[in-house]
Amino acid sequence: MKPETIEAIYEDGGFRPVAPADLNLAEGQKVRLVVEPIREPDELLALAAQVYEGLTGEEIDAIEQHAERREDFFSDRKSA
């Protein structure tokens, strides 16, 4: 069986799938769960808003100018 990704909610000490999932598992079969919280869009926007927190307008302008010159991002990497 190939790995499957499903969304679930943790409640009462267990995981409940958000939608029905056809996982072809035998009753009592052991599986490995990798728990990765799903961030809500509002949380992501709040994180993005913190990027420039505490910086001056001049510092923000310098960062944005550098970001526009994307070729500078990986200038130390060798071409594959």
C-alpha distance (Angstrom), angle and dihedral (degrees) to the residues before:
residue distance angle dihedral
M1 . . .
K2 3.79 . .
P3 3.82 119.6 .
E4 3.80 114.5 -87.3
T5 3.79 129.5 -157.2
I6 3.78 118.7 -145.2
E7 3.79 132.4 164.6
A8 3.78 116.4 -119.2
I9 3.77 140.0 174.2
Y10 3.79 121.3 -131.5
E11 3.81 111.0 -133.3
D12 3.78 136.9 148.8
G13 3.80 91.4 4.5
G14 3.80 96.0 -54.9
F15 3.78 143.2 77.1
R16 3.81 121.1 -104.0
P17 3.81 117.7 -165.3
V18 3.82 113.1 -121.4
A19 3.81 90.7 -140.9
P20 3.80 132.0 18.4
A21 3.79 110.7 -79.7
D22 3.80 126.8 -160.0
L23 3.79 99.1 -151.1
N24 3.82 99.4 155.6
L25 3.80 92.2 -132.8
A26 3.78 125.4 158.2
E27 3.81 115.6 -124.6
G28 3.79 107.8 -90.4
Q29 3.82 93.8 14.6
K30 3.80 114.4 152.0
V31 3.80 117.0 -122.9
R32 3.78 135.5 175.2
L33 3.79 116.7 -119.6
V34 3.79 121.9 -158.3
V35 3.79 106.6 -160.8
E36 3.78 114.9 -150.0
P37 3.79 117.5 168.1
I38 3.79 113.9 -128.5
R39 3.77 111.0 -130.4
E40 3.77 117.8 -139.2
P41 3.83 117.7 -127.8
D42 3.82 91.1 -110.5
E43 3.81 90.0 55.6
L44 3.79 91.4 50.9
L45 3.80 91.9 49.3
A46 3.80 90.3 49.7
L47 3.82 90.1 52.3
A48 3.80 91.3 48.2
A49 3.80 90.4 50.4
Q50 3.82 89.5 57.7
V51 3.81 93.6 59.7
Y52 3.80 94.3 90.0
E53 3.80 97.0 30.0
G54 3.81 111.2 137.9
L55 3.81 95.4 10.4
T56 3.77 125.1 120.5
G57 3.79 121.7 -118.9
E58 3.80 88.5 -107.7
E59 3.81 92.1 54.0
I60 3.81 91.3 48.2
D61 3.82 91.1 50.3
A62 3.82 90.7 50.5
I63 3.81 91.9 50.9
E64 3.80 93.0 47.8
Q65 3.80 92.3 48.1
H66 3.78 89.6 51.8
A67 3.81 91.0 48.2
E68 3.80 90.1 54.2
R69 3.82 88.9 58.6
R70 3.81 93.0 66.3
E71 3.80 93.6 169.8
D72 3.82 87.3 71.8
F73 3.82 92.7 62.0
F74 3.79 97.0 79.0
S75 3.80 101.9 18.6
D76 3.81 91.5 131.5
R77 3.83 93.4 55.5
K78 3.77 120.5 95.5
S79 3.80 118.7 -128.7
A80 3.79 114.0 -102.4
